[in-house]
Amino acid sequence: MRRHEFQPGRLIAGLALLVAGVLYLLDSGGEADVPWFVVVPIALGGLSLASLVGMVTYAVRRDQRDRITESRDR
């Protein structure tokens, strides 16, 4: 398998949705009484944070790529 670059935005999105899913599972199984207004902000906040981290990661990698290209052109 080829190695791929680390994408922290996808990690955050996955963790946030995993937490929301576990909370929903615990609520549906009767183990915990979790109101909907706790699970929805966790999912939406996690996805928002993941998109922000993804944009920052893209900008940093693009800047690094441009600097490498610029140094080769000289």
Backbone as a printed PyTorch tensor [residue, N CA C, xyz], in Angstrom:
tensor([[[  0.8410,  -1.1730,   0.0000],
         [  0.0000,   0.0000,   0.0000],
         [  0.8860,   1.2370,   0.0000]],

        [[  0.5440,   2.1760,  -0.8610],
         [  1.2950,   3.4210,  -0.9160],
         [  1.0230,   4.2610,   0.3120]],

        [[  2.0580,   4.9550,   0.7650],
         [  1.8660,   5.8670,   1.8900],
         [  1.1390,   7.1120,   1.3920]],

        [[  0.3100,   7.6360,   2.2160],
         [ -0.4110,   8.8530,   1.8600],
         [ -0.1200,   9.9260,   2.8970]],

        [[ -0.3930,  11.1620,   2.5160],
         [ -0.1200,  12.2510,   3.4400],
         [ -1.1830,  12.2960,   4.5370]],

        [[ -0.7460,  12.7340,   5.6940],
         [ -1.6300,  12.8340,   6.8500],
         [ -2.6130,  13.9810,   6.6440]],

        [[ -3.8840,  13.7250,   6.8760],
         [ -4.9180,  14.7380,   6.7150],
         [ -5.6550,  14.9040,   8.0410]],

        [[ -5.2370,  15.8920,   8.8410],
         [ -5.8130,  16.0440,  10.1760],
         [ -7.2940,  16.4250,  10.1610]],

        [[ -7.7620,  17.0880,   9.1160],
         [ -9.1790,  17.4320,   9.0340],
         [-10.0680,  16.2010,   8.9920]],

        [[ -9.6380,  15.2120,   8.2510],
         [-10.4140,  13.9710,   8.1770],
         [-10.3920,  13.2170,   9.5010]],

        [[ -9.2670,  13.2820,  10.1980],
         [ -9.1790,  12.6510,  11.5110],
         [-10.1570,  13.3030,  12.4800]],

        [[-10.2070,  14.6190,  12.5040],
         [-11.1120,  15.3330,  13.4150],
         [-12.5580,  15.0410,  13.0600]],

        [[-12.8880,  15.0410,  11.7730],
         [-14.2570,  14.7340,  11.3530],
         [-14.6540,  13.3220,  11.7840]],

        [[-13.7580,  12.3940,  11.5920],
         [-14.0490,  11.0120,  11.9790],
         [-14.2490,  10.8530,  13.4700]],

        [[-13.3880,  11.5070,  14.2490],
         [-13.5170,  11.4100,  15.7060],
         [-14.8110,  12.0590,  16.2000]],

        [[-15.1540,  13.2150,  15.6400],
         [-16.3830,  13.9000,  16.0620],
         [-17.6100,  13.0580,  15.7370]],

        [[-17.6550,  12.4840,  14.5380],
         [-18.8050,  11.6570,  14.1760],
         [-18.8310,  10.3510,  14.9510]],

        [[-17.6480,   9.8420,  15.2920],
         [-17.5800,   8.6400,  16.1260],
         [-18.1510,   8.9100,  17.5190]],

        [[-17.7880,  10.0520,  18.1020],
         [-18.3140,  10.4160,  19.4220],
         [-19.8260,  10.5940,  19.3530]],

        [[-20.3090,  11.2940,  18.3240],
         [-21.7580,  11.4830,  18.1810],
         [-22.4640,  10.1390,  18.0010]],

        [[-21.8650,   9.2460,  17.2380],
         [-22.4640,   7.9200,  17.0350],
         [-22.4970,   7.0890,  18.3010]],

        [[-21.4330,   7.1440,  19.0880],
         [-21.3950,   6.3920,  20.3470],
         [-22.4280,   6.9450,  21.3220]],

        [[-22.5430,   8.2720,  21.3860],
         [-23.5600,   8.8650,  22.2600],
         [-24.9620,   8.4530,  21.8270]],

        [[-25.2090,   8.4480,  20.5200],
         [-26.5070,   8.0160,  20.0180],
         [-26.7560,   6.5440,  20.3440]],

        [[-25.7300,   5.7240,  20.1850],
         [-25.8600,   4.3030,  20.4950],
         [-26.1570,   4.0800,  21.9710]],

        [[-25.4600,   4.8110,  22.8420],
         [-25.7200,   4.6900,  24.2780],
         [-27.1360,   5.1410,  24.6240]],

        [[-27.6000,   6.1990,  23.9610],
         [-28.9500,   6.6890,  24.2220],
         [-30.0000,   5.6910,  23.7260]],

        [[-29.7860,   5.1260,  22.5550],
         [-30.7790,   4.1890,  22.0200],
         [-30.7890,   2.8640,  22.7920]],

        [[-29.6660,   2.5190,  23.4070],
         [-29.6070,   1.2970,  24.1960],
         [-30.1140,   1.4800,  25.6110]],

        [[-30.4070,   2.7120,  26.0010],
         [-30.9250,   2.9610,  27.3340],
         [-29.8490,   3.1190,  28.3910]],

        [[-28.6010,   3.1260,  27.9810],
         [-27.4970,   3.2670,  28.9420],
         [-27.3290,   4.7010,  29.4270]],

        [[-27.6740,   5.6660,  28.5870],
         [-27.5240,   7.0770,  28.9400],
         [-28.7080,   7.8380,  28.3560]],

        [[-29.0040,   8.9560,  28.9820],
         [-30.0750,   9.8060,  28.4780],
         [-29.4330,  11.0640,  27.9070]],

        [[-29.1270,  11.0170,  26.6200],
         [-28.4290,  12.1160,  25.9550],
         [-29.4440,  12.8840,  25.1240]],

        [[-29.6580,  14.1650,  25.4260],
         [-30.6030,  14.9430,  24.6120],
         [-30.0180,  15.2540,  23.2290]],

        [[-30.9180,  15.4940,  22.2720],
         [-30.4800,  15.7510,  20.9020],
         [-29.6370,  16.9970,  20.8030]],

        [[-29.8850,  17.9910,  21.6760],
         [-29.1460,  19.2410,  21.5680],
         [-27.7240,  19.1340,  22.1090]],

        [[-27.3090,  17.9460,  22.4860],
         [-25.9030,  17.6980,  22.8220],
         [-25.2060,  17.0240,  21.6360]],

        [[-25.8950,  16.0880,  21.0130],
         [-25.2860,  15.3120,  19.9270],
         [-25.1420,  16.1500,  18.6530]],

        [[-26.1480,  16.9210,  18.3210],
         [-26.1050,  17.7090,  17.0840],
         [-24.9680,  18.7290,  17.0930]],

        [[-24.7700,  19.5220,  18.1670],
         [-23.6280,  20.4420,  18.1470],
         [-22.2680,  19.7460,  18.1180]],

        [[-22.1770,  18.5530,  18.7170],
         [-20.9130,  17.8100,  18.6420],
         [-20.6180,  17.4580,  17.1870]],

        [[-21.6230,  16.9640,  16.4780],
         [-21.4160,  16.5790,  15.0790],
         [-21.1420,  17.8060,  14.2100]],

        [[-21.9500,  18.8360,  14.3400],
         [-21.7630,  20.0300,  13.5110],
         [-20.4940,  20.7860,  13.8760]],

        [[-20.2000,  20.8830,  15.1560],
         [-18.9680,  21.5500,  15.5820],
         [-17.7360,  20.7960,  15.1240]],

        [[-17.7970,  19.4800,  15.1970],
         [-16.6720,  18.6730,  14.7360],
         [-16.4480,  18.8040,  13.2420]],

        [[-17.5350,  18.8250,  12.4700],
         [-17.3980,  18.9950,  11.0240],
         [-16.9020,  20.3900,  10.6700]],

        [[-17.3590,  21.3960,  11.4090],
         [-16.8780,  22.7650,  11.1700],
         [-15.3950,  22.8850,  11.4980]],

        [[-14.9970,  22.3300,  12.6290],
         [-13.5830,  22.3560,  13.0080],
         [-12.7420,  21.5870,  11.9960]],

        [[-13.2540,  20.4750,  11.5190],
         [-12.5220,  19.6810,  10.5260],
         [-12.3390,  20.4500,   9.2260]],

        [[-13.3600,  21.1800,   8.8070],
         [-13.2200,  21.9620,   7.5760],
         [-12.2100,  23.0870,   7.7550]],

        [[-12.2090,  23.7240,   8.9130],
         [-11.2360,  24.7740,   9.1880],
         [ -9.8150,  24.2110,   9.1870]],

        [[ -9.6160,  23.0950,   9.8490],
         [ -8.2970,  22.4670,   9.8950],
         [ -7.8810,  22.0180,   8.4950]],

        [[ -8.8010,  21.5100,   7.7140],
         [ -8.4950,  21.1020,   6.3450],
         [ -8.0630,  22.2680,   5.4810]],

        [[ -8.7250,  23.4150,   5.6230],
         [ -8.3440,  24.5990,   4.8480],
         [ -6.9750,  25.1180,   5.2610]],

        [[ -6.7030,  25.1170,   6.5530],
         [ -5.3890,  25.5680,   7.0300],
         [ -4.2970,  24.6140,   6.5510]],

        [[ -4.5570,  23.3260,   6.6180],
         [ -3.5790,  22.3360,   6.1550],
         [ -3.3040,  22.5180,   4.6640]],

        [[ -4.3410,  22.7350,   3.8870],
         [ -4.1710,  22.9540,   2.4530],
         [ -3.3470,  24.2020,   2.1820]],

        [[ -3.6300,  25.2810,   2.9070],
         [ -2.8970,  26.5260,   2.7010],
         [ -1.4180,  26.3730,   3.0520]],

        [[ -1.1200,  25.6840,   4.1280],
         [  0.2740,  25.4810,   4.5370],
         [  1.0010,  24.6250,   3.5110]],

        [[  0.3720,  23.5530,   3.0690],
         [  1.0250,  22.6790,   2.0860],
         [  1.1960,  23.3740,   0.7510]],

        [[  0.2290,  24.2000,   0.3460],
         [  0.3610,  24.9500,  -0.9070],
         [  1.5040,  25.9450,  -0.8140]],

        [[  1.6400,  26.6180,   0.3330],
         [  2.7270,  27.5630,   0.5300],
         [  4.0810,  26.8610,   0.4770]],

        [[  4.1720,  25.7080,   1.1070],
         [  5.4320,  24.9490,   1.0680],
         [  5.7490,  24.5060,  -0.3550]],

        [[  4.7430,  24.0620,  -1.0920],
         [  4.9490,  23.6240,  -2.4670],
         [  5.3850,  24.7890,  -3.3490]],

        [[  4.7850,  25.9660,  -3.1410],
         [  5.1620,  27.1420,  -3.9190],
         [  6.5860,  27.5890,  -3.6080]],

        [[  6.9870,  27.4800,  -2.3520],
         [  8.3590,  27.8630,  -1.9900],
         [  9.3750,  26.9210,  -2.6210]],

        [[  9.0530,  25.6330,  -2.6560],
         [  9.9700,  24.6690,  -3.2740],
         [ 10.0770,  24.9500,  -4.7690]],

        [[  8.9500,  25.1850,  -5.4150],
         [  8.9450,  25.4850,  -6.8410],
         [  9.7020,  26.7690,  -7.1310]],

        [[  9.5100,  27.7610,  -6.2910],
         [ 10.1860,  29.0490,  -6.4730],
         [ 11.6960,  28.9060,  -6.3170]],

        [[ 12.1380,  28.0920,  -5.3630],
         [ 13.5680,  27.9150,  -5.1620],
         [ 14.1980,  27.1190,  -6.3080]],

        [[ 13.4530,  26.2310,  -6.9540],
         [ 13.9670,  25.4810,  -8.1040],
         [ 14.1250,  26.3850,  -9.3330]],

        [[ 13.2390,  27.3700,  -9.4640],
         [ 13.2650,  28.2460, -10.6270],
         [ 14.4580,  29.2020, -10.6070]],

        [[ 15.0400,  29.4250,  -9.4840],
         [ 16.1630,  30.3790,  -9.3890],
         [ 17.4310,  29.8120,  -9.8810]]])
